[in-house]
Amino acid sequence: MLFYIGLIVGKLAGYGSKKFGFNGSNIPGKITNYLYKNALQKLAAQVETVVLVTGTNGKTTTCNLVSSIFSKK
């Protein structure tokens, strides 16, 4: 139950952060992790495949491209 509360509070904090003009991109994860220490493991257990993109340039473009490819059915 605390896991879901952490997710909801984290998402609300991220939304509020963006509403006040801040980026808020890591706020939901930080709050969820603070409230439920194993949140990342629980979320990772729900997916079959993980694609990790690292590097200096082009991560967003690559992620968008890979996401588009995998979401096509």
C-alpha positions in Angstrom: 0.0 0.0 0.0 2.8 2.4 0.8 4.2 1.8 -2.6 1.1 3.1 -4.3 0.9 6.0 -1.9 4.5 6.9 -2.8 3.7 6.8 -6.5 0.7 9.0 -6.1 2.5 11.5 -3.9 5.5 11.5 -6.2 3.4 12.2 -9.3 1.5 15.0 -7.5 4.7 16.6 -6.4 6.1 16.4 -10.0 2.9 17.9 -11.3 3.0 20.7 -8.7 6.7 21.3 -9.5 5.9 21.8 -13.2 2.9 23.9 -12.4 5.1 26.4 -10.6 7.6 26.6 -13.5 10.2 24.1 -12.4 11.3 21.1 -14.4 10.3 18.5 -11.8 11.7 15.6 -13.8 13.3 13.7 -10.9 11.0 14.8 -8.0 8.4 11.9 -8.4 11.2 9.3 -8.3 12.9 10.8 -5.3 9.7 11.1 -3.3 8.6 7.6 -4.2 12.0 6.2 -3.3 12.0 8.0 0.0 8.5 6.7 0.9 9.1 3.1 -0.4 12.8 2.1 -0.6 12.2 -0.8 -3.0 10.1 1.1 -5.5 12.5 0.7 -8.4 12.8 -3.0 -7.9 9.0 -3.4 -7.7 8.5 -1.4 -10.9 11.3 -3.2 -12.7 9.7 -6.6 -11.9 6.6 -5.5 -13.8 8.3 -5.3 -17.2 9.8 -8.0 -19.4 12.4 -6.0 -21.3 14.5 -3.0 -20.4 16.4 -1.0 -22.9 19.1 1.2 -21.4 20.4 4.2 -23.4 23.5 6.0 -22.2 25.9 8.5 -23.7 26.6 12.2 -24.0 24.5 13.2 -27.0 21.3 11.9 -28.6 19.8 10.1 -25.7 16.3 11.7 -26.0 16.2 11.2 -29.7 17.3 7.5 -29.4 14.8 6.9 -26.6 12.0 8.4 -28.6 12.9 6.4 -31.7 13.2 3.1 -29.7 9.9 3.8 -27.9 8.2 4.5 -31.2 9.5 1.2 -32.7 8.5 -0.9 -29.7 5.0 0.7 -29.4 4.1 -0.1 -33.0 1.9 -3.2 -33.2 
